[in-house]
Amino acid sequence: MNPDLDLQLKVVLKALGDTVGPAIDPSNQLAREQFGLALATLNMVREHLPVQRRFVRRQLEDALRMADGIGAAIGGVDVASAVAAAKAILADPEAEADEIEAKRTVLNEALSAAITGLDAAGLQSVRDTVLGLSRPALERTRAWFAGAGFEPGVSDVRPLSTLLERASANANDGAAA
């Protein structure tokens, strides 16, 4: 078998489209709908697989900026070990997407725990910080899922390739360098 994942996905998509799809009972609207969603999902996976690692790396970089911003907003947060682990995984050129995503989850959980119990002023400061730093991540996520057909303003979404550039190299993404 060929280890080329793109080729394997093309073969599966062709088999599903040419053989399985036509065999679905036309009167079974739910099956036809689900088949269409499955094909769309596989096409999206095929499109995004080559950039998945860069995508999750950018998400972790966003989380690190969020940690810095929240720390500055409320006088420091105790997330040093999660930040150190996140920075270490980003420094590892061999790190896989799931490992990077796991470190992002740990960092986000540490941030969440750090802000639990803040007074109203602290929560307001965190809210303003989160809103101010969320644009790049939200924009990137919109671009990631634009092909799913749920984005009302898909023509307003910048290309994913542009949004995956390093934040420091892309001054227009709203992120701090």
N, C-alpha and C positions, 0 to 999 in steps of 0.2 A: 504494500500500500504506500502511496505517496504521502510524505509527511507535510506537504504544502496545505495548510489549513484553508487558504482561500480557494484552492482547487477543489478540496473536499466539500466545502460549502456550496460551490457552484454546481457540483455534481448532485448534491442533495436537493438543491433548489430546482434544478432542471428535472430531476425525477419526480419531485412533488408536483411541479407545475405541469409536466407533460403526462404523467400517469395517474397520480393520486387525485389531483384536483378534478380532472374530468370524470373520475369514478364516483365522486360524491353525488349523492342523490340531489338533483336540482330543487326538489321540494323541501329539503332539509336546510332551511335558511340559517339556523344556528350553526350547523356544521360548516356551511359555506363561509359564514362570517368568521368563525374560529380558524378555518383554514387560511383565509385571507390575512388574519392577524398573525398567524404563525409564519406565513411567508414573509410578511412585512418585518417581523421581528428577526427572522434569519437574515434577511437582507441588511437590516440595520447592524446586526452583529458582524456580518461580513464586512460592512463598510467601516465599522469602528474598531475591529480587532487590531489592525495595524497601529492604532494610536491609543489604545487603552492604557498602556503604561504611562504615556505622557499625560493623559487625562487625569489619572489618579495621582500622579506626581504634582500636577498643578493644584489639585484639590488639597493635597497635604501642604503645599506651599501657602495656599489660602488659609488653612487652619493655623499655620504658624504665624501668619500676619495677624490673624484674629487673636491669637494668644498674646502677641505683643501689644495689640491695640487694647484688649481688655485689661491687660496688666497695667498699661499706662493710664487707662480710664479710672481704675479703682485702686491705684496705688500698689500694684503688684498682685499676682496670683501665684499660688503654690502649685505650679504645673511643671516645675523644672525637669523632673525625670521624664515626663511625657514629651516635653520639648526636645530634650537631649536625644531620646529614642527616635523621634521624628527626624531630627537633623541627621542622625547617624544613618537611617535608612535611605534618606535622600542622597547621602554621600556615597552610598553603595551602588555602583553601576550595574551590579548583578541582581539587585533587588527586583523581585517579581511584583506584579500588580497587586496580588492578594496580600503580600507582606506589607506593601505600602499602605494599602487600604486598612489593614489591621492597625497600623500605627496611627493613622488618622482617626480611627474609631476611639482608640485609647486617649488621644489628645482631646478629642471633642468631649468625651466622657469626663476627663479631668477638668476641662473648662466648665462644663455644666455643673460639676460638683463644687467648683470654686465660687461660682456665682450664686449657688443656692444659699438662701438666708441673707442675702444683701438687703439693706434697707431701701426705701423708695428712691432715694437719691442715687445710690449705687446702681440699682436696677435701671434707672433712667439713663445713667451714663453708659452702662453696658448696652442698653437698647440702641442708643445713638451710635455707639461704636460699631455694633453688629450691622446696623443698617448702612452705615458709611462704608463698611468693608465688604459687604455681600455682593455688590454688583458684578465683579468678575466671575465669581462662582456661579451666580444665577445665570449670567449671560452664557457661560460655557455649557451649563446644563441644558438651557433652552436649545442651544445649537446641537448638542448631543442627541436630543430627542425630537428635533424638528422633523425628521423623516417619518415619525410615527403618525403624523397627521393631526395632532392635537394643538398645534401652535397656531393661534388665530392670526398672528402677524408674522408669518414665516419669512416674508420678504424683508422684514425689519431685523432679522437675526443675522448677525455677522457670521461668516464662515468659521467652522470649527477649527480649521487649520490656522487661522489668524488668532483665534482665542487660545490656542494651545502654545503659542509662543511664550517664552518666559516673560513673566510680568515686568521684570526690570528692562526688558528689551521692547516692551510694548506699552508706551505711555498712554495710549488711548483706552486701556482696559479698566481704568479707574483704580488700579491697585498701587499701593506704595512701592517704590523701587527697592 
